[in-house]
Amino acid sequence: MSDEIDTATLASIDVLISYKNGSMSLDEAVNQFCYLTGLSKDIGAKFIRSMSRSNIINLSCEDHGGLK
């Protein structure tokens, strides 16, 4: 058994991290992820859309920072 991870797996992880951090659009991430993993675009898009993103700012009108 080998503990080494192949380059396609590492590259697909890099794509997911780039999307999560906001440096890649959903379309770019889906295209690259599906190319690397062999998944269909439908499955890849569902998987990636389910991820949370760390660069999202909540602009909700309900929160005015304590201002009235």
C-alpha positions as a printed Julia matrix, in Angstrom:
68×3 Matrix{Float64}:
   0.0    0.0     0.0
   1.35   3.39   -0.97
   0.79   6.54    1.08
   1.5    8.78   -1.89
  -1.33  10.82   -3.4
  -1.31  11.2    -7.18
  -0.98  14.62   -8.79
  -4.56  14.67  -10.13
  -5.91  14.25   -6.59
  -3.68  17.02   -5.28
  -4.66  19.27   -8.19
  -8.38  18.64   -7.58
  -7.9   19.58   -3.9
  -6.15  22.77   -5.01
  -9.13  23.61   -7.25
 -11.55  23.17   -4.34
  -9.41  25.35   -2.06
  -9.14  28.05   -4.74
 -12.92  28.06   -5.16
 -13.49  28.12   -1.4
 -11.12  31.09   -1.01
 -12.79  32.99   -3.86
  -9.91  33.02   -6.31
 -11.83  30.87   -8.82
 -15.37  31.16  -10.16
 -17.89  28.34   -9.96
 -17.64  27.66  -13.7
 -13.83  27.53  -13.61
 -13.86  25.26  -10.58
 -16.43  22.87  -12.07
 -14.57  22.62  -15.38
 -11.19  21.99  -13.77
 -12.51  19.68  -11.05
 -14.44  17.54  -13.53
 -11.47  17.37  -15.9
  -9.22  16.18  -13.07
 -11.64  13.73  -11.45
 -13.57  12.41  -14.43
 -16.91  13.32  -12.82
 -19.73  14.66  -14.93
 -20.3   18.41  -14.83
 -23.68  17.93  -13.13
 -22.17  15.92  -10.27
 -19.13  18.19   -9.99
 -21.31  21.31   -9.87
 -23.56  19.82   -7.16
 -20.53  18.87   -5.1
 -18.83  22.26   -5.43
 -22.04  24.26   -4.85
 -22.52  22.43   -1.56
 -19.23  23.85   -0.25
 -19.21  26.98    1.86
 -16.99  29.84    0.73
 -14.75  31.75    3.09
 -14.84  35.03    1.16
 -18.57  35.69    1.51
 -19.7   38.78    3.43
 -23.23  38.9     4.79
 -24.94  42.1     3.6
 -28.25  41.34    5.26
 -30.55  44.33    5.75
 -31.55  42.96    9.14
 -28.16  43.68   10.68
 -27.35  47.4    10.83
 -24.51  47.15   13.31
 -26.7   48.25   16.19
 -27.91  51.4    14.38
 -31.58  52.28   14.42
